[in-house]
Structures are given as structure tokens and as C-alpha cells.
């Protein structure tokens, strides 16, 4: 477990603070929060961002918006090239007041990368225009639904199981094994799922599988490889994906592009 290392956020005369970070697969950054808003963008690699109420899978071409004061931890799924933009509280107040997964198009990507690479070293007028255009793009960017509900911390057994499933969501690991690893009976954990998340284990794991699959499809991973990783045959995985999301996995990225262009 690692601690977060944000930039100096004491000078609120500065509108944004950029930060570039590279994290190895398997790293977990412990929960923390900032007085500034934060945009986390994955240039490459995949991460889970865990907040008190939900987990958000973030593949390339996606970013997470965190309003000021939201506790969050980061679980790195694959080697991660991250570009962060911190927005001072007055600017953050102009964006969403809830956590969002944002689809990053070409212009927004270049604005994020440009802000991180340049910082405030360029001409002030250009820098202000860059910040202003980035804010406009953030406001109009499409919001994604790659969110998974998480329990509170009232029972660590349930949270430990949820984190284990997010790390390995395959059908090959039965509920009974998860329960044994968590140190609770199957009946107890089934009740905790219903009470804490409003759904059963199978339904919740299916949501994790769909979010994981969507993130991998965006990266170009073949459908057959995703199906094997999640414990399905290719045909049964395609049936499940189509039933839940209304589109075949082979057409998922096309449908996302069409939706983003609408």
C-alpha cells in the first residue's frame, strides 16, 4: 500500500495544478482526499478508483472527476501512465458535485496532456485560454456508466470480498471460496450483500465483469480472451454481455463512438 503524493495545493491563486505519475500493476494507493477537485486520466493502463459508495473502472480514454473532499483509493490493474489535473475549489465548484467517469475525446486529451506538460510556464494568456477550454470540454464531455456500488466499512469481510472480486472477477472462483477467504459463512455474506448493496453476489459480480470487459474492449483485447479471463465460453460471454448491455461485445466500441458523436 502506498500513500498519495499530490502537488503543493496551498496556493489557490493558481487555477490548476498538473501532475504526471507512472504506477506499476498491483499497486494500491490508500484512501485519501484533497481540498481541490481532481481529474484522474489514464493515458495507458487500467485502474479502479474506489470511493465510499462506488468503484469506478478507468481504462484509457476515460477519466474520473472527483469533487473536493471525496475520499478515494486507487487500485492499479495494469501498468499505468496517469495524468492528473487538480482544480482549485472555486473552479471545481463549476463542475459536477458528484463523482463522474468522463469519456475523453481527442481535444480533451490534448488539453489534459498540454496542461501537464506546460504547467504555468507559458504565456499567461495562452495558459488561461488552455484552462478555460479544458473546463468547457470537461463540462460537455459524455459521462460513462462504468460504476460499481461498494459497501461502507461497517463490515470489513464484505469489503474484502468485494475488493478480491474486483481483482479477480472470474466465474472460476466460486462464492464459497470467496466466503472462506473472507472468514465468513456463505449465509452471512449473502445477507451482507443484500443488506449492504441491495443485490445478490452473482448480480454484483456480473456488474464487475461487465465493467472489466468494457475496459478491456476499449483497449482492443479480443472478446475470446476476455471471455476466458472471466470464466465464460465465448458464446456464453457474448450472450451475457448482449443481454445486460443491449449490444454484442464485438460492437461495444462502435456503439460508444456513435454515442459520443451524438
N, C-alpha and C positions, 0 to 999 in steps of 0.2 A: 504494500500500500504506500502510495506517495502523497505528499502534500502539494496543494496547488501553489503556483508561483506566478501570480499576476504582476503586471507592471505597477509602477507607482501611481495610485489613483487619488492622491491627495490634492492635486491641482485641478480644481473644477473650472478654471479659466480655459483649459484645453478641452475642445469638444469631444474628441475621441482619443483613445489610446490603443494602438495596434500591437499585436503580439504574434510571433511565429513560433510554433513548437513542433517537435517530432517526438512521437511516443512509440515504444515497442509494443508488439502484441502481448496481451496478457496483463498489462499494467492497469492498476486500479487507482484512480485519484480520489482520495477520501472526500466525503461531502464537505462543502464549504459554500460561502455566499459572498456577494460583493455589493457595495453600496451603489455601484454603477450598473447599468444594463450591459448585457454581454451577448454578442453574436459569435457562436462557435461554428466554424466552417471546415468541413473535411475535404481537403483538396484530393487526397487519396487515402484509402483505408476506410474502415468502418468502426464506429464507436456506439455504445449505448450511453445515453445521458439519463441518469436516474434522479428524479425529483421526489418530493414527499408523496405525490399522488400518482405518478406515472413514470414509465420508462419510454424513452424515445430512441429509436434506431436511426442512426445518421450515416448514410452512405455518401459517396461522392455526389456532387450536385445537390446536396441538401445542407441546410444549416439549422441550428437551433437558436431561437431567440429566448433569452432568459431576462425577464424584467428584474430591476434591482431587488435585492433581498431574498431571492429564491434559492434555497439550499439545493445543491446539486453535486453528484459524484459522476465520474466518468470511467467507464469500463471499455478498454481498448480491445476490439475484436481482432483487428489486423493492423499491421504497421501503419501508423497514422501520421500524415502530414496535415497539421492543423493551422488555420489562420483565424485569429480571434480579433474582434473589434469590440472594445469597451466604450460605451456611450455614457457621458456624464448624466446625472439624474434628470436635468432639465430636458435633455434631448431624448432620453429613454422614455420620458412621460408622453412623448408624441407618438410612440409605437404601442403595440398591443400590451395590455396589462396582464396577460396570461402567457404561459409558455407555449411556443409555437414551433413546429417544424416547417421550414421555409424551403421552397424549391428555388434553387439558384440557377438563373439563366445566364447567358453569356455576358451580358452587360454587368449584372450584379457581381458575377465572379471577378471580372476585370477590375471593378471598383474596389472590392474587398482586397484583392491582391495588390492593387495600386496603393491603397491606404497603408497596408502593412509594409510594403517596400519603401515607400516615400516617407512615411511618418509626416511630421510637420516641417520637413527640411526644405520644401519647395517654396515657390512664390505664394504669399498668403492668399491672394485672390484665387489662384488655382486650387489651393488646398481647401478653401472654404467651398468652392464650387464642387469639388470632389465629394466632400462630406455631405453637402446638400443633395447632390444627385444620388448618392448611396442611400440616404434616408428616403427619398422618393421611391427608389426601386424596392427598398425593404417594405414600404407600405403597400405597394401594388403587387408584390410577388405572391404567387399562389401558395396557399397553406396546404400542407400534406397531412395525411391521417395515420402516419406511422407511429402511433402511440399505443402503449400497453398500460393498463391500470396496475398500480402497485399497492400493496397493503401498507398500513402505517407500521410503526416499530413496536406495537404493543406485544407482538409475539415474534421473537426472532426466528423461531422454527419456520414460520411461514415465509418470512423474508428470505431466509437462507435457501429455502426450496425454490422460491421464485428466481433468485439470482443464479442458482445452479441450472435451472431450466433455460434461462437466457443464455448461459454459457454453452449448454448442450441441449438443444430443444428436440432431439431425435426421439421418434417413437420407440426406438430400441431400448430406451431406459424406461422401465415401467414405473407407474406411480408408487408401487410398493417399495421399489428400490430407493426412490426419492424420499419416501417417508422414513425408511430405515436410516438413510444418511442424515436426515434432519433430526432424528431422535424422537419421533412421534409415531403414533399408530396411524394406520390408513384412515380409520374413522375420525380421529381427531383432526387430521389435516384436511379431510374432506369437509368437515364442519367449518374449519378456519377459512377455507376457500370461499364457501358460501357466505359466511358472515363478513369476511373482510373484503371480498372482491365482487360479491353478488353473482358469482358464476362458479361452475364446477372446474376441476383441474383440467379435464380434457378440452373444454372450450377455451380456457385461458391459454393453455399450451398451444392450441391451434392459432390463436392470435399472435403469439410469439413466433410461431413457424411462418405465418404469413408475412409478418414484418421482416423476419430474417430473409425469407425468399425474395421479397420485393427489393431489399437492399442488394442482394446478390445478383438479381436480374438486371438491376441498374448498372452493375459493374460488368455485365456481359458473361456471367457464369452460365454454362449450359443448363437447361432445365433438367436433364438426366442426372447431372452431378448434384444439383440442389436436392432432387428427389432422394437420391441415395443418402446424402448427408442427413436428411430429416427422417429417414427410416421408411420411405414410401417406394413403391414401384413408380416408374414414370407416369403410367396411366392413372394410377390412383391419386398421385400428387396433382396431376393436371385436373382431375375431376374435382378434388377438394378445393383447389385454387379457384377454379371457374365457379363453383357453387358459392364460395364465400365472397368473391370479389367481382363476379359477373363478367370476367374476361379470362381467356386462356393465358397461362403464363408466357407463352410464346408471343402474345400480343400485348403484354402488360406495358412494356416500354413505349410502344406505339401509341397506346391509349393515353399514357401520361403526357407524351409530347403533344398530342391533339388537345388534351385538356389544358395544357399550359399555353397553347396558342390561341385558345378561345377567348 
